Every structure is written in structure tokens, then in C-alpha cells.
Amino acid sequence: MNRGMLLVAATAATAFATGVAEAQVTVKLGVLNDRSGVYSDIGGEGSAVAARMAVEDFKAAEKGLKVEVVAADHQNKPDVGSNIARQWYDQDGVDVILDVPTSSVALAINQITRDKNKIFLNSGAASSDLTGAQCSPNTVHWTYDTVQLANVTGGAMVRQGGNTWFFLTADYAFGHALERDTAAVVTKNGGKIVGSVKTPFPSNDFSSFLLQAQASKAKVIGLANAGGDTVNSIKQAAEFGITQGGQSLAGMLVFVNDVQALGLKTAQGLVFSETFYWDENDATRAWSRRYGERMGGKMPNMTNAGVYSSVLHYLKAVEAEKSKDPQKVMARMKATPTDDPLFGKGSVRSDGRKMHDAFLLEVKKPEESKGPWDVAKILAKVPAEQTFRPLAESNCPLVGKS
């Protein structure tokens, strides 16, 4: 064999070896959420679509990463979600679980992920306990939480004169955390909690609970619920003429999907908080329209956007480490600033809290809207440091140890 042939053979062998090495970095992402129930419009297939878009936009295949996205329905039940998570981790080769609305399910997945030494990137659950007492070195709480919702929406309502509150609270981990964190903000700002009632989850009939709230004479009725429960609460409050009677509704967790389902005539004037709004700027609008093309015209909410953003940051860390080792990747994710077209610049703190700004939004009047998904106007953009729990107030055991 002459020198030229040897050179060609060596080059081919090197290319083949490189290709094999790159192909060995395989990643399996599992989107676990409600795909058939009260929270299916919040996450559902939309979050799986967002995850796939992140893989495509990252051009994972071109960077030597083989990425697969799978999805399952946890039915808002901790036992169902736990069983799926264990099967994914133990038998199906899933490396990362994504989304997981319903805080009771998310807290269970949080512990299982820690036990199995995998990675959990939560976008859909709200309980601030995920970065508090139950924080984990294997979990990042990406999109929003009950402290952020309380600070932005609750704080705004008190400053506007809503200084007495009555809560309708979904009777599980999320609702309890949201009432707790909002009540703390209300009292800190000089307000008073005059009562609360726990409501079954999920529920179609809120009439007896709304009558209790109405009888309390509280200036603000805080809805510590989400998804279909929030929609039903607001619709039934309108039927009882509660806002016409002078009381205000505070939707503590409202998504653009909820507003669109309610219609602007019913929802107009409702103040709520999001960490992503599809119509914020050119970049968010461009991505949202691409998403909409895959989702039958629906625009994304902050949960869907959070899944996209978290997958992008995770894949960047895997590429940088040339490994999917959970400890190395999590360290890289926390050491590297976040930056994407949906949330802009941010960071991941030692307690697993993803830091980014939040918005205070108000539902538009019907005559102000220019289209089906033009549902809100931005009243204020609140810096991350003013919306999420300060590290100095954290009870996360990881704080100060990273």
C-alpha cells in the first residue's frame, strides 16, 4: 500500500472513530404530564412538541447527540406518575423527565429522580417546596413557582387596595403551597386573610365555595387552583355576580389557554402573572407561530416554553461535557448562564431555581384584541430577584454547599 492509500485509510479510520464516539452520546427525554384531564391544555402534547422543537433547533444530530423524546400521561396521580418514572429510569433508558404539572406528582418524581441519580427538569408544577425543603441536586425548577405567583399577582392586588382575602384552594400540595405563599405576601404588605376553603381536585362545581367567599365580604377572592378548576371557578363567579358586587378575583395561576377558554367578555380585567408571554417580542412571536403550526393554531403558554428552554440548556451542557453523566451535566447547567429566545438571559441557582423575569398581565377587553390569542397586555416586567424567593430566605439544604 502506497503512502497516499495509507493517508486515505487513516483519514477514513479517524472519521469513522469520531463518528462512533459522537453516536455513543444518546439521550432519552421523557415528557410526563396530564394528557387527558384537567391540566391537559397546560402541558399535554404541547410540551412534547416544545421538547421536540428544542432538539431540532439545537441541531442535536449534527453535534453528535442522538436524542429521543417520549411522552406519557400521569393522570394527575402520584402513584401513576411514580410507576411511569421508575419504569422509564429502570427499564426504558430515560435520562431526563420533563414538565410534570401537579405538584403532588412532581414532588414524588423529584425524590425518585434523586434516588435513581437521573435529571428532572420541571416546568409544569408550582410548589416552591421543589427549591425549598425538598430541593434536590438532580432537579431544576424551571418556569414558575408559588412564591413568584404570590409576589407578582398577590403583591399587585394588595397594592391596588385588595387588603382582605379569602382563598378557594385546590386540596393538594400545589393549592396548599400557593395559599401559604400568597398569604405570606398579603400579610407582609399589610393585608389580612379572612378565611379559606379547600376544594376537591379536580372539581366541576364551585358554587358552595364561592358563596362562602362571597359571604366573607373579602375584597379579594384568591383562586389557588389552576387549569380547568380555574376556568370553572371564574365562570361560576360570573354567574353569581361576584365581581359586580364589588369583590375582585385573583387568578393566582392563569394560563393564556385559560383566558382563551373563558373568552375576553368573561375574563376581561383579570390580573395574572406569567414568566413567558407569546406576544412579548419578535423572537417570542416567531417561535410561537412555529409552535402554533404544529398545534392547530394554539399559542404556547409558559409551561410549554419552559420545556423548550430547559431542553435547550440541558443539551448545551451535554454537548459541552461530551457526556450525559447527571452530576457533570447538572454542574455545567448551574455554572453556565442560560440564554434563549423565549426567556432571554438567566441562570440556575444552587437550590435548582431557574432565574428569569416575570410579567404582570391584564386580560384585554374584547374591543382591544386583534385576534383569538391576543388576550393580554403586559402591565409590568418584574426582575427575577424581586419575584422568586431570595437565597437568603431559602430552607434548601443545598444552599451554601454548591
C-alpha positions in Angstrom: 0.0 0.0 0.0 1.5 3.4 -1.0 1.7 6.4 1.1 -1.4 8.1 -0.4 -3.5 5.0 0.2 -2.3 4.8 3.8 -3.3 8.5 4.3 -6.7 7.9 2.9 -7.2 4.8 5.1 -6.0 6.7 8.2 -8.3 9.6 7.5 -11.3 7.3 7.0 -10.5 5.4 10.1 -10.3 8.7 12.1 -13.6 9.9 10.7 -15.2 6.5 11.5 -13.9 6.5 15.0 -15.1 10.1 15.6 -18.5 9.3 14.2 -18.8 6.3 16.5 -17.7 8.4 19.5 -20.3 11.0 18.7 -23.1 8.5 18.1 -22.4 7.0 21.6 -23.9 10.1 23.3 -27.5 9.1 23.3 -30.1 10.9 25.3 -33.7 9.9 26.0 -36.1 12.6 27.2 -39.4 11.8 28.9 -42.3 14.3 28.9 -44.5 13.3 31.8 -47.7 15.3 32.2 -51.5 15.3 32.1 -52.5 14.3 28.6 -56.2 13.7 29.1 -57.5 15.6 32.2 -58.0 19.0 33.8 -54.4 20.1 33.1 -54.0 18.6 29.6 -54.3 22.1 27.9 -51.5 23.4 30.1 -48.9 20.7 29.2 -50.2 17.7 27.3 -49.0 17.2 23.8 -47.9 20.9 23.6 -45.0 20.2 26.0 -43.9 17.2 23.9 -44.0 19.4 20.8 -41.9 22.0 22.6 -39.3 19.4 23.6 -39.0 18.1 20.0 -38.6 21.7 18.7 -35.7 22.2 21.1 -34.0 19.1 19.9 -34.5 20.2 16.3 -33.4 23.8 16.9 -30.3 22.7 18.8 -29.4 20.6 15.7 -28.6 17.7 18.1 -27.9 15.2 15.4 -25.3 17.5 13.8 -23.5 17.8 17.1 -23.1 14.0 17.7 -26.1 13.7 20.0 -28.8 11.1 19.4 -31.9 12.4 21.2 -35.3 10.7 21.5 -38.4 12.2 23.1 -41.1 10.0 24.6 -44.3 11.0 26.4 -46.7 9.6 29.0 -49.9 10.6 30.9 -49.6 10.6 34.7 -53.3 11.4 35.1 -52.5 13.8 37.9 -51.9 10.8 40.2 -48.7 10.5 42.2 -48.8 6.7 42.1 -49.3 6.6 38.4 -46.5 9.1 37.8 -44.2 7.3 40.1 -44.7 4.0 38.4 -44.0 5.5 35.0 -40.9 7.3 36.3 -39.5 4.0 37.7 -40.1 2.1 34.5 -38.6 4.9 32.4 -35.5 5.0 34.6 -35.1 1.3 35.3 -36.2 -0.3 32.1 -36.6 2.2 29.2 -33.4 4.2 29.4 -34.9 7.6 30.1 -32.2 10.1 31.2 -34.4 13.2 31.9 -38.0 13.7 32.9 -39.6 16.9 31.8 -42.6 19.1 32.6 -44.7 17.2 35.3 -47.5 19.5 36.3 -49.4 18.7 39.5 -47.2 19.3 42.5 -48.0 16.1 44.3 -46.8 14.2 41.3 -43.8 16.4 40.8 -42.6 16.0 44.4 -42.8 12.3 44.1 -40.8 12.4 40.8 -38.3 14.7 42.5 -37.4 12.1 45.1 -37.4 9.1 42.6 -35.1 11.1 40.3 -32.7 11.8 43.2 -32.7 8.1 44.2 -32.0 6.9 40.7 -29.4 9.7 40.0 -31.1 11.0 36.9 -32.3 14.5 36.0 -35.7 16.2 36.5 -36.4 19.5 34.7 -39.7 20.6 36.0 -41.8 23.2 34.1 -45.4 22.4 35.0 -45.6 22.2 38.8 -45.8 25.2 41.0 -44.9 24.2 44.6 -41.9 26.2 45.8 -41.0 23.3 48.0 -39.1 21.9 45.0 -36.5 24.5 45.6 -37.2 24.7 49.4 -37.2 21.9 51.9 -37.5 19.2 49.3 -34.8 20.6 46.9 -32.6 18.1 45.1 -29.2 18.2 43.4 -30.9 16.4 40.5 -33.8 18.8 39.9 -34.2 22.2 38.3 -37.5 24.1 38.8 -37.6 25.9 35.5 -40.6 28.1 34.8 -42.6 29.5 37.7 -43.5 28.7 41.3 -45.9 29.6 44.1 -43.5 32.3 45.5 -43.3 34.0 42.2 -47.1 33.9 41.6 -47.7 35.3 45.1 -45.1 38.1 44.8 -46.3 39.3 41.4 -50.0 38.8 41.4 -50.7 38.9 45.2 -48.4 41.9 45.7 -50.0 43.8 42.9 -53.6 43.2 44.2 -52.7 44.3 47.8 -51.1 47.5 46.4 -54.2 48.2 44.5 -56.3 48.2 47.7 -57.2 44.5 47.9 -56.2 44.1 51.6 -58.6 41.4 52.7 -58.5 37.9 51.2 -60.5 34.7 51.1 -59.0 31.7 49.3 -60.5 28.9 47.2 -57.7 26.3 47.5 -57.3 23.1 45.5 -56.9 20.5 48.2 -53.4 19.1 47.3 -49.8 20.1 47.5 -50.0 22.8 44.8 -53.0 24.6 46.3 -51.7 24.4 49.8 -48.3 25.9 48.8 -49.9 28.6 46.7 -52.3 29.7 49.5 -49.4 29.6 52.0 -47.0 31.7 49.8 -49.7 34.2 48.8 -51.0 34.6 52.3 -47.4 35.5 53.4 -47.1 38.2 50.7 -50.6 39.6 51.6 -49.8 39.9 55.3 -46.3 41.2 54.7 -47.9 44.0 52.7 -50.4 44.9 55.4 -53.3 42.8 54.2 -55.4 40.3 56.1 -56.6 36.7 55.4 -60.3 36.4 56.5 -60.8 32.8 55.5 -60.3 30.0 53.1 -61.9 26.8 51.9 -60.3 23.6 50.5 -61.9 22.4 47.2 -61.8 18.9 45.8 -59.3 18.3 43.0 -60.5 18.3 40.3 -64.0 19.8 40.6 -66.8 21.0 38.3 -69.0 22.7 40.9 -67.6 25.6 43.0 -71.0 27.1 43.8 -71.0 26.4 47.6 -67.3 27.5 47.9 -68.0 30.7 46.0 -71.0 31.5 48.2 -68.7 31.2 51.3 -66.2 33.5 49.7 -69.0 36.0 48.8 -70.3 35.9 52.4 -66.9 36.6 53.8 -67.0 40.2 52.3 -63.3 39.9 51.4 -62.2 42.4 48.9 -60.2 39.7 47.0 -61.1 36.1 46.3 -57.8 34.3 45.7 -58.1 31.3 43.4 -55.4 28.9 44.5 -56.1 26.5 41.7 -55.3 26.0 38.0 -56.4 24.8 34.6 -60.0 23.6 34.3 -60.6 24.3 38.0 -59.7 28.0 37.5 -61.9 28.2 34.4 -64.8 26.7 36.2 -64.3 29.0 39.2 -64.3 32.2 37.2 -67.3 31.2 35.1 -69.3 30.3 38.1 -68.2 33.5 39.9 -69.6 35.5 36.9 -72.9 33.6 37.2 -73.1 34.7 40.9 -72.3 38.3 40.0 -69.4 38.3 42.4 -67.3 40.9 40.7 -70.4 43.1 40.0 -70.9 43.0 43.8 -67.5 44.7 44.4 -65.3 41.7 45.1 -62.2 41.0 42.9 -61.0 37.7 41.7 -57.3 37.0 41.8 -56.4 34.1 39.5 -53.2 33.1 41.2 -52.2 30.7 38.4 -53.7 31.6 35.0 -52.5 30.5 31.6 -53.3 32.0 28.2 -55.2 28.8 27.4 -57.5 29.5 30.3 -58.2 33.1 29.1 -58.9 31.8 25.6 -61.3 29.2 27.0 -63.1 31.8 29.2 -63.4 34.4 26.4 -62.5 38.0 26.9 -66.0 39.0 27.8 -65.9 36.9 30.9 -62.1 37.3 31.7 -61.6 41.0 30.9 -59.7 42.9 33.6 -58.4 39.7 35.3 -54.8 40.3 36.5 -52.4 37.4 36.5 -48.7 36.5 36.3 -46.6 34.6 33.7 -42.9 34.2 33.1 -43.4 33.9 29.3 -46.0 35.6 27.1 -46.0 34.6 23.5 -46.6 38.1 22.2 -43.8 39.8 24.1 -41.4 40.5 21.2 -40.4 39.4 17.7 -38.5 36.4 18.9 -41.3 35.0 21.1 -43.8 35.6 18.4 -41.7 33.9 15.7 -41.2 30.8 17.9 -44.9 30.8 19.0 -46.1 30.8 15.4 -43.9 27.8 14.6 -45.3 26.1 17.6 -48.8 27.0 16.6 -48.4 25.5 13.2 -47.8 22.1 14.9 -50.6 22.6 17.4 -53.5 23.6 15.2 -53.1 27.3 15.7 -52.8 27.2 19.5 -50.2 29.5 21.1 -47.8 28.2 23.8 -48.1 29.0 27.4 -45.2 29.4 29.9 -45.1 25.7 30.7 -44.6 24.8 27.1 -42.0 27.5 26.7 -40.2 26.3 29.8 -39.9 22.8 28.5 -38.3 24.1 25.3 -35.9 26.4 27.2 -34.9 23.7 29.7 -34.2 21.1 27.0 -32.0 23.6 25.1 -29.9 24.3 28.2 -29.6 20.7 29.1 -28.4 19.8 25.6 -25.9 22.6 25.7 -24.5 21.1 28.9 -24.4 17.6 27.4 -22.5 18.9 24.4 -20.0 20.8 26.5 -19.3 17.8 28.8 -19.4 15.3 25.9 -21.3 13.2 28.5 -24.8 12.8 30.0 -23.4 12.0 33.4 -26.1 13.6 35.7 -23.6 15.2 38.2 -21.4 16.6 35.5 -24.3 17.9 33.4 -26.1 19.5 36.4 -22.9 21.2 37.5 -22.5 22.6 34.0 -26.1 23.7 33.8 -25.7 25.7 37.1 -22.3 27.1 36.1 -23.4 28.3 32.6 -25.7 31.3 32.2 -29.0 30.5 30.4 -29.9 32.3 27.2 -32.6 31.5 24.7 -35.2 33.4 22.6 -38.1 32.8 24.9 -36.8 33.8 28.4 -33.7 35.7 27.4 -30.7 35.7 29.8 -30.9 33.9 33.2 -29.2 31.4 35.5 -29.8 28.3 37.5 -29.2 28.8 41.2 -27.7 26.3 43.7 -31.2 25.4 45.0 -32.2 24.5 41.5 -34.3 27.6 40.9 -34.1 28.9 37.3 -34.0 32.7 37.4 -35.7 34.9 34.9 -38.0 37.9 34.8 -41.8 37.6 35.2 -44.7 39.6 33.9 -47.8 41.1 35.4 -50.5 40.8 32.8 -54.1 42.0 32.4 -56.7 40.4 30.2 -57.8 42.7 27.4 -61.3 43.9 26.7 -62.9 42.3 23.7 -62.5 45.5 21.6 -58.8 45.7 22.4 -58.0 42.3 21.0 -56.7 41.8 17.4 -57.1 38.1 17.2 -58.0 34.8 19.1 -54.8 34.7 21.1 -54.3 38.4 21.6 -55.6 38.1 25.1 -53.4 40.2 27.4 -51.4 43.3 27.9 -48.2 43.5 29.9 -48.6 45.8 32.9 -45.1 45.3 34.3 -42.0 43.3 33.9 -40.7 42.2 37.3 -37.0 41.4 37.7 -36.1 37.8 38.8 -34.6 39.0 42.0 -37.9 40.6 43.0 -40.1 37.7 42.0 -38.5 34.4 43.3 -37.6 33.6 46.8 -34.2 35.1 47.8 -31.5 32.5 48.6 -31.0 34.2 52.0 -34.6 33.1 52.9 -34.2 29.6 51.5 -34.5 26.4 53.6 -33.0 24.3 50.8 -30.2 22.1 52.3 -28.1 22.7 49.1 -27.8 26.4 49.6 -24.2 27.3 50.6 -23.0 23.8 49.8 -22.6 24.1 46.0 
